[in-house]
Amino acid sequence: MADDKDVLRDVWFGRIPTCFTLHQDGLMEREADPYYLLLPRISYLTLVTDKVRKHFQKVMRTEEISDIWFEYEGIPLKWHYPIGLLFDLHASNSSLPWSIIVHFKNFPAKDLLRCQSKDVIEAHFMSAVKEADALKHKSQVINEMQKKDHKQLWMGLQNDKFDPFWAINRKLMEYLSEEGGFRYIPFRIYKANSDRPFIQKLFRPVALDGKAHTLGDIIKDICPEAHPTDDGEKKYQVVIHGIEPMMETPLQWLSEHLSYPDNFLHISIIPQPAD
């Protein structure tokens, strides 16, 4: 892969200032102070749950505590979506800190999957990495790795260790130069306020004529209403990691540099805010 470590580091160390507030649902013995954290964009809410629970349990009747879950403006937040994706999709045009409500009752089972342990999120994460490599390399790279390599990927993410993670992950980003890129780009497109979880299909980084596909090409193909018009008018923002990449950006470059640790490009389509 092109070695652009500054971009990789900027993506890895992206943070969202967040204020967790306990929902007023009668479980408190006394008023709870809000809890502030700088959340890593690339991580998962599940990996900060223990810190949040420990903060709020000090003021709660423990016998009434059940599953913890998080909400933003009435929307239950999916633990298996990366934190940065959740913010881009639901709160990217709101003021900071991101205000998340913490619940210990009335788990919304119809909206959220239950996550009983970090083993569950690790399994979800590794499943996504394997799916991405199946698209990129017919699973050849991930299958040649040892179990300790898989573990190093996960522990690098869990413990926020850039160098150990990328020592392994760079192998998943390699390809033969004559191929011009991966077999297919692992991506998912999410539309704000849509009932559909996401859109995913096979899409090559290089066209049949040898020309590199761009972000604009994939948006035109899958979500044409989100592509700017010829006169530059935009109805939607196309956001990855909190930024709007230029539509001319090659998909292969985006996949190598702006994928989340699960090796997928998570692309949010959100309405253009009114001025």
C-alpha positions as a Python dict, from the first residue, in 0.01 Angstrom:
ca = {
    (1, 'M'): (0, 0, 0),
    (2, 'A'): (104, 362, -36),
    (3, 'D'): (279, 447, 289),
    (4, 'D'): (108, 764, 406),
    (5, 'K'): (148, 725, 779),
    (6, 'D'): (41, 1080, 864),
    (7, 'V'): (-305, 1014, 722),
    (8, 'L'): (-328, 677, 896),
    (9, 'R'): (-228, 834, 1228),
    (10, 'D'): (-473, 1124, 1189),
    (11, 'V'): (-753, 875, 1128),
    (12, 'W'): (-647, 654, 1419),
    (13, 'F'): (-619, 935, 1671),
    (14, 'G'): (-944, 1111, 1578),
    (15, 'R'): (-1143, 1182, 1895),
    (16, 'I'): (-1497, 1300, 1974),
    (17, 'P'): (-1551, 1493, 2301),
    (18, 'T'): (-1853, 1329, 2459),
    (19, 'C'): (-2073, 1396, 2761),
    (20, 'F'): (-2254, 1094, 2908),
    (21, 'T'): (-2562, 1178, 3116),
    (22, 'L'): (-2768, 929, 3316),
    (23, 'H'): (-3132, 898, 3214),
    (24, 'Q'): (-3378, 1002, 3486),
    (25, 'D'): (-3554, 666, 3523),
    (26, 'G'): (-3581, 635, 3902),
    (27, 'L'): (-3274, 421, 3960),
    (28, 'M'): (-3067, 691, 4128),
    (29, 'E'): (-3008, 727, 4500),
    (30, 'R'): (-2865, 1075, 4440),
    (31, 'E'): (-2800, 1301, 4142),
    (32, 'A'): (-2529, 1182, 3906),
    (33, 'D'): (-2262, 1408, 3763),
    (34, 'P'): (-2215, 1384, 3385),
    (35, 'Y'): (-1917, 1182, 3265),
    (36, 'Y'): (-1685, 1325, 3000),
    (37, 'L'): (-1467, 1121, 2767),
    (38, 'L'): (-1270, 1172, 2447),
    (39, 'L'): (-1401, 882, 2242),
    (40, 'P'): (-1180, 727, 1970),
    (41, 'R'): (-1367, 744, 1639),
    (42, 'I'): (-1230, 406, 1532),
    (43, 'S'): (-1345, 220, 1844),
    (44, 'Y'): (-1680, 88, 1972),
    (45, 'L'): (-1906, 207, 2252),
    (46, 'T'): (-1880, -141, 2401),
    (47, 'L'): (-1514, -76, 2480),
    (48, 'V'): (-1595, 226, 2700),
    (49, 'T'): (-1901, 73, 2865),
    (50, 'D'): (-1709, -41, 3174),
    (51, 'K'): (-1583, 313, 3245),
    (52, 'V'): (-1930, 463, 3201),
    (53, 'R'): (-2097, 195, 3415),
    (54, 'K'): (-1840, 238, 3694),
    (55, 'H'): (-1900, 615, 3701),
    (56, 'F'): (-2279, 594, 3728),
    (57, 'Q'): (-2313, 286, 3949),
    (58, 'K'): (-2184, 492, 4241),
    (59, 'V'): (-2520, 673, 4260),
    (60, 'M'): (-2753, 386, 4170),
    (61, 'R'): (-2939, 108, 4343),
    (62, 'T'): (-2741, -184, 4207),
    (63, 'E'): (-3022, -438, 4246),
    (64, 'E'): (-3219, -255, 3976),
    (65, 'I'): (-2941, -230, 3718),
    (66, 'S'): (-2982, -436, 3401),
    (67, 'D'): (-2831, -399, 3052),
    (68, 'I'): (-2659, -69, 2981),
    (69, 'W'): (-2740, 103, 2651),
    (70, 'F'): (-2687, 444, 2493),
    (71, 'E'): (-2916, 689, 2319),
    (72, 'Y'): (-2876, 1013, 2124),
    (73, 'E'): (-3186, 1231, 2071),
    (74, 'G'): (-3418, 933, 2098),
    (75, 'I'): (-3206, 707, 1874),
    (76, 'P'): (-3062, 391, 2039),
    (77, 'L'): (-2694, 371, 1939),
    (78, 'K'): (-2581, 43, 1783),
    (79, 'W'): (-2278, -98, 1967),
    (80, 'H'): (-2155, -286, 1659),
    (81, 'Y'): (-2118, 37, 1457),
    (82, 'P'): (-1787, 224, 1503),
    (83, 'I'): (-1817, 535, 1721),
    (84, 'G'): (-1713, 768, 1438),
    (85, 'L'): (-1982, 627, 1212),
    (86, 'L'): (-2249, 674, 1481),
    (87, 'F'): (-2146, 1036, 1527),
    (88, 'D'): (-2129, 1112, 1153),
    (89, 'L'): (-2465, 950, 1092),
    (90, 'H'): (-2660, 1098, 1382),
    (91, 'A'): (-2478, 1401, 1523),
    (92, 'S'): (-2225, 1539, 1276),
    (93, 'N'): (-2393, 1879, 1254),
    (94, 'S'): (-2459, 1916, 1626),
    (95, 'S'): (-2249, 2110, 1874),
    (96, 'L'): (-1981, 1945, 2087),
    (97, 'P'): (-1951, 1774, 2325),
    (98, 'W'): (-2167, 1495, 2185),
    (99, 'S'): (-2445, 1444, 2439),
    (100, 'I'): (-2520, 1074, 2494),
    (101, 'I'): (-2788, 950, 2736),
    (102, 'V'): (-2705, 637, 2938),
    (103, 'H'): (-2981, 387, 3023),
    (104, 'F'): (-2982, 91, 3262),
    (105, 'K'): (-3348, -6, 3210),
    (106, 'N'): (-3592, -82, 2929),
    (107, 'F'): (-3339, -223, 2683),
    (108, 'P'): (-3478, -166, 2329),
    (109, 'A'): (-3441, -524, 2206),
    (110, 'K'): (-3621, -448, 1878),
    (111, 'D'): (-3361, -182, 1791),
    (112, 'L'): (-3037, -313, 1943),
    (113, 'L'): (-2849, -640, 1964),
    (114, 'R'): (-2743, -746, 2312),
    (115, 'C'): (-2370, -749, 2380),
    (116, 'Q'): (-2289, -951, 2691),
    (117, 'S'): (-1909, -930, 2675),
    (118, 'K'): (-1608, -797, 2486),
    (119, 'D'): (-1578, -1143, 2327),
    (120, 'V'): (-1894, -1064, 2130),
    (121, 'I'): (-1758, -739, 1987),
    (122, 'E'): (-1423, -907, 1914),
    (123, 'A'): (-1604, -1180, 1719),
    (124, 'H'): (-1806, -917, 1529),
    (125, 'F'): (-1491, -719, 1451),
    (126, 'M'): (-1295, -1021, 1325),
    (127, 'S'): (-1591, -1135, 1116),
    (128, 'A'): (-1590, -796, 940),
    (129, 'V'): (-1211, -810, 886),
    (130, 'K'): (-1248, -1155, 729),
    (131, 'E'): (-1536, -1041, 508),
    (132, 'A'): (-1329, -744, 392),
    (133, 'D'): (-1034, -967, 305),
    (134, 'A'): (-1263, -1203, 115),
    (135, 'L'): (-1357, -905, -102),
    (136, 'K'): (-1001, -774, -137),
    (137, 'H'): (-791, -1090, -164),
    (138, 'K'): (-1027, -1393, -175),
    (139, 'S'): (-941, -1439, 198),
    (140, 'Q'): (-583, -1533, 112),
    (141, 'V'): (-416, -1279, 342),
    (142, 'I'): (-627, -1335, 654),
    (143, 'N'): (-608, -1715, 613),
    (144, 'E'): (-228, -1705, 597),
    (145, 'M'): (-211, -1518, 926),
    (146, 'Q'): (-171, -1698, 1255),
    (147, 'K'): (-418, -1675, 1541),
    (148, 'K'): (-177, -1448, 1730),
    (149, 'D'): (-189, -1205, 1436),
    (150, 'H'): (-567, -1193, 1457),
    (151, 'K'): (-537, -1131, 1831),
    (152, 'Q'): (-282, -854, 1775),
    (153, 'L'): (-528, -676, 1544),
    (154, 'W'): (-799, -687, 1808),
    (155, 'M'): (-575, -597, 2103),
    (156, 'G'): (-427, -309, 1904),
    (157, 'L'): (-777, -169, 1854),
    (158, 'Q'): (-898, -243, 2207),
    (159, 'N'): (-591, -88, 2372),
    (160, 'D'): (-558, 201, 2122),
    (161, 'K'): (-211, 92, 2003),
    (162, 'F'): (-146, 223, 1653),
    (163, 'D'): (189, 55, 1578),
    (164, 'P'): (103, -304, 1683),
    (165, 'F'): (-228, -282, 1494),
    (166, 'W'): (-74, -150, 1172),
    (167, 'A'): (215, -397, 1187),
    (168, 'I'): (-49, -659, 1103),
    (169, 'N'): (-311, -453, 922),
    (170, 'R'): (-70, -326, 654),
    (171, 'K'): (-60, -685, 518),
    (172, 'L'): (-436, -660, 462),
    (173, 'M'): (-383, -341, 261),
    (174, 'E'): (-131, -480, 12),
    (175, 'Y'): (-196, -579, -351),
    (176, 'L'): (2, -656, -663),
    (177, 'S'): (91, -334, -843),
    (178, 'E'): (-13, -474, -1181),
    (179, 'E'): (-365, -528, -1045),
    (180, 'G'): (-400, -161, -960),
    (181, 'G'): (-588, -231, -640),
    (182, 'F'): (-805, -478, -450),
    (183, 'R'): (-1045, -721, -620),
    (184, 'Y'): (-1339, -531, -468),
    (185, 'I'): (-1362, -236, -229),
    (186, 'P'): (-1510, -329, 112),
    (187, 'F'): (-1758, -50, 184),
    (188, 'R'): (-2094, 19, 339),
    (189, 'I'): (-2306, 325, 268),
    (190, 'Y'): (-2543, 449, 540),
    (191, 'K'): (-2820, 700, 481),
    (192, 'A'): (-2936, 912, 773),
    (193, 'N'): (-3304, 861, 859),
    (194, 'S'): (-3326, 544, 648),
    (195, 'D'): (-3491, 222, 763),
    (196, 'R'): (-3233, 23, 568),
    (197, 'P'): (-2922, -50, 779),
    (198, 'F'): (-2674, 6, 496),
    (199, 'I'): (-2606, -55, 126),
    (200, 'Q'): (-2328, -289, 18),
    (201, 'K'): (-2246, -436, -322),
    (202, 'L'): (-1950, -552, -529),
    (203, 'F'): (-1755, -257, -665),
    (204, 'R'): (-1410, -268, -822),
    (205, 'P'): (-1148, 3, -764),
    (206, 'V'): (-1055, 2, -1134),
    (207, 'A'): (-1291, 24, -1432),
    (208, 'L'): (-1270, -212, -1731),
    (209, 'D'): (-1083, 55, -1926),
    (210, 'G'): (-816, 66, -1655),
    (211, 'K'): (-927, 400, -1514),
    (212, 'A'): (-939, 430, -1134),
    (213, 'H'): (-1287, 451, -987),
    (214, 'T'): (-1350, 747, -757),
    (215, 'L'): (-1575, 824, -463),
    (216, 'G'): (-1798, 1009, -707),
    (217, 'D'): (-1834, 695, -920),
    (218, 'I'): (-1958, 483, -633),
    (219, 'I'): (-2195, 755, -509),
    (220, 'K'): (-2340, 801, -860),
    (221, 'D'): (-2392, 426, -886),
    (222, 'I'): (-2546, 361, -545),
    (223, 'C'): (-2684, 690, -418),
    (224, 'P'): (-2701, 930, -716),
    (225, 'E'): (-2912, 1186, -531),
    (226, 'A'): (-2613, 1245, -299),
    (227, 'H'): (-2380, 1340, -584),
    (228, 'P'): (-2342, 1715, -642),
    (229, 'T'): (-2517, 1843, -953),
    (230, 'D'): (-2323, 1979, -1250),
    (231, 'D'): (-2361, 2332, -1114),
    (232, 'G'): (-2221, 2223, -776),
    (233, 'E'): (-2547, 2214, -578),
    (234, 'K'): (-2543, 1964, -291),
    (235, 'K'): (-2846, 1817, -114),
    (236, 'Y'): (-2638, 1575, 94),
    (237, 'Q'): (-2299, 1549, 259),
    (238, 'V'): (-2089, 1238, 190),
    (239, 'V'): (-1888, 1190, 509),
    (240, 'I'): (-1607, 950, 609),
    (241, 'H'): (-1433, 999, 945),
    (242, 'G'): (-1598, 1337, 990),
    (243, 'I'): (-1471, 1485, 663),
    (244, 'E'): (-1613, 1522, 313),
    (245, 'P'): (-1352, 1377, 74),
    (246, 'M'): (-1346, 1521, -276),
    (247, 'M'): (-1557, 1324, -521),
    (248, 'E'): (-1246, 1286, -741),
    (249, 'T'): (-1063, 1087, -469),
    (250, 'P'): (-970, 737, -592),
    (251, 'L'): (-1160, 461, -412),
    (252, 'Q'): (-845, 253, -376),
    (253, 'W'): (-671, 534, -186),
    (254, 'L'): (-975, 582, 37),
    (255, 'S'): (-989, 210, 112),
    (256, 'E'): (-621, 202, 209),
    (257, 'H'): (-624, 517, 421),
    (258, 'L'): (-977, 593, 547),
    (259, 'S'): (-1110, 244, 620),
    (260, 'Y'): (-1200, 174, 981),
    (261, 'P'): (-999, -95, 1163),
    (262, 'D'): (-1253, -354, 1043),
    (263, 'N'): (-1116, -277, 692),
    (264, 'F'): (-1446, -135, 565),
    (265, 'L'): (-1507, 214, 433),
    (266, 'H'): (-1808, 333, 633),
    (267, 'I'): (-1965, 615, 430),
    (268, 'S'): (-2242, 834, 577),
    (269, 'I'): (-2493, 1018, 358),
    (270, 'I'): (-2650, 1298, 559),
    (271, 'P'): (-2875, 1588, 453),
    (272, 'Q'): (-2696, 1912, 380),
    (273, 'P'): (-2759, 2137, 683),
    (274, 'A'): (-2963, 2449, 622),
    (275, 'D'): (-2757, 2768, 643),
}
